Amino acid sequence: MAATGDDAAAMDSISRAPAAQLAALNAAAKASGPPEAPEDAAEAPAAAPKKPGTNSTCEDYRLLENMNKLTSLKYMEMKDISINISRNLQDLNNKYASLQPYLDQINQIEDQVSSLEQAAYKLDAYSKKLEARFKKLEKR
């Protein structure tokens, strides 16, 4: 069952402007109102009597259908975003893996610099002891 006219336009606009679409649906529902009753009962003898609340139920179903379409679109957008995030994370992990050897070298150099610094402090302390000894021997 295809929608025509204002209903089709309202359904089509759901993907473009959700807030505007809800307003358009409400306006279309108020404007359409109940179908006109025949002026002469003899013209439509087979017409079933109208049940109260049928029109509002149809409006509710249309609104629900449109909300479902909108929700589906939002989930598809979120799926696309999550796929992009996953792809970017994969790229970052690959880049990190390619940098790992250099990071290991940096850690190794840092360890070597620390040990060299300790050796320099020991050498400085030893040279001060030798200087003190030398001055002591010089005084004799």
C-alpha positions in Angstrom: 0.0 0.0 0.0 1.8 3.1 -1.2 1.3 6.5 0.3 0.4 9.4 -1.9 0.2 13.2 -1.7 1.0 14.8 1.7 1.6 11.5 3.4 4.2 10.4 0.8 6.0 13.8 1.2 5.9 13.5 4.9 7.3 10.0 4.9 10.0 11.0 2.3 11.2 13.9 4.4 11.8 11.6 7.5 15.4 11.1 6.5 16.0 14.8 5.9 14.6 16.6 8.9 13.2 14.5 11.8 11.7 17.5 13.7 10.2 19.0 10.6 8.8 15.6 9.7 7.0 15.2 13.0 5.5 18.6 12.6 4.4 17.8 9.1 2.8 14.6 10.2 0.9 16.3 12.9 -0.2 19.0 10.5 -1.2 16.5 7.8 -3.2 14.5 10.4 -5.1 17.5 11.6 -5.7 18.8 8.1 -7.0 15.5 6.6 -9.5 14.9 9.4 -12.1 12.2 9.0 -13.3 11.4 5.5 -16.5 13.2 4.5 -19.7 11.3 5.1 -22.0 11.0 2.2 -24.8 13.5 2.2 -27.4 11.0 1.2 -27.5 7.6 3.0 -28.9 6.0 -0.1 -25.8 6.8 -2.1 -23.6 4.5 0.1 -25.8 1.8 1.6 -22.9 -0.7 1.8 -20.6 1.7 3.7 -19.8 0.4 7.1 -20.3 2.6 10.1 -17.2 4.4 11.2 -15.6 3.1 14.4 -14.5 5.8 16.9 -10.8 6.1 17.2 -9.9 4.5 13.9 -8.4 7.7 12.4 -6.3 8.3 15.5 -5.1 4.7 15.5 -4.0 5.1 11.8 -2.2 8.3 12.7 -0.5 6.6 15.6 0.6 3.7 13.4 1.9 6.2 10.8 3.8 8.1 13.4 5.2 4.9 14.9 6.2 3.7 11.4 8.0 7.0 10.8 9.7 6.9 14.1 10.9 3.4 13.4 12.3 4.5 10.0 14.0 7.4 11.7 15.4 5.1 14.4 16.6 2.7 11.8 18.4 5.5 10.0 20.0 6.7 13.2 21.2 3.2 13.9 22.7 2.9 10.4 24.5 6.2 10.9 25.8 4.9 14.3 26.9 1.7 12.5 28.8 3.7 9.9 30.4 5.8 12.7 31.5 2.7 14.6 32.9 1.1 11.5 35.0 4.2 10.9 36.1 4.3 14.5 37.1 0.6 14.2 39.0 1.2 11.0 40.8 4.2 12.5 41.7 2.2 15.6 43.1 -0.6 13.4 45.2 2.0 11.6 46.5 3.4 14.9 47.4 -0.1 16.2 49.3 -0.8 12.9 51.2 2.5 13.2 52.0 1.7 16.9 53.2 -1.7 15.9 55.5 -0.2 13.3 56.9 2.3 15.8 57.5 -0.4 18.5 61.1 -1.2 17.5 62.0 2.5 17.7 60.3 2.8 21.1 62.3 -0.2 22.3 65.5 1.4 21.1 64.6 4.6 23.0 64.1 2.6 26.2 67.4 0.8 25.6 69.2 4.1 25.1 67.6 5.5 28.2 68.8 2.6 30.3 72.3 3.0 28.8 72.3 6.7 29.6 71.3 6.0 33.2 74.1 3.4 33.6 76.6 5.9 32.0 75.4 8.6 34.4 76.0 6.3 37.4 79.5 5.5 36.1 80.2 9.2 35.7 79.2 9.9 39.3 81.4 7.0 40.5 84.3 8.3 38.5 83.8 11.8 39.9 83.8 10.5 43.4 86.9 8.4 42.8 88.7 11.4 41.2 87.9 13.5 44.2 89.3 10.8 46.5 92.5 10.7 44.4 92.8 14.5 44.5 92.5 14.5 48.2 95.1 11.7 48.5 97.4 13.6 46.2 97.1 16.8 48.2 97.8 14.8 51.4 100.9 13.3 49.9 102.1 16.6 48.5 102.0 18.1 52.0 104.5 15.5 53.3 
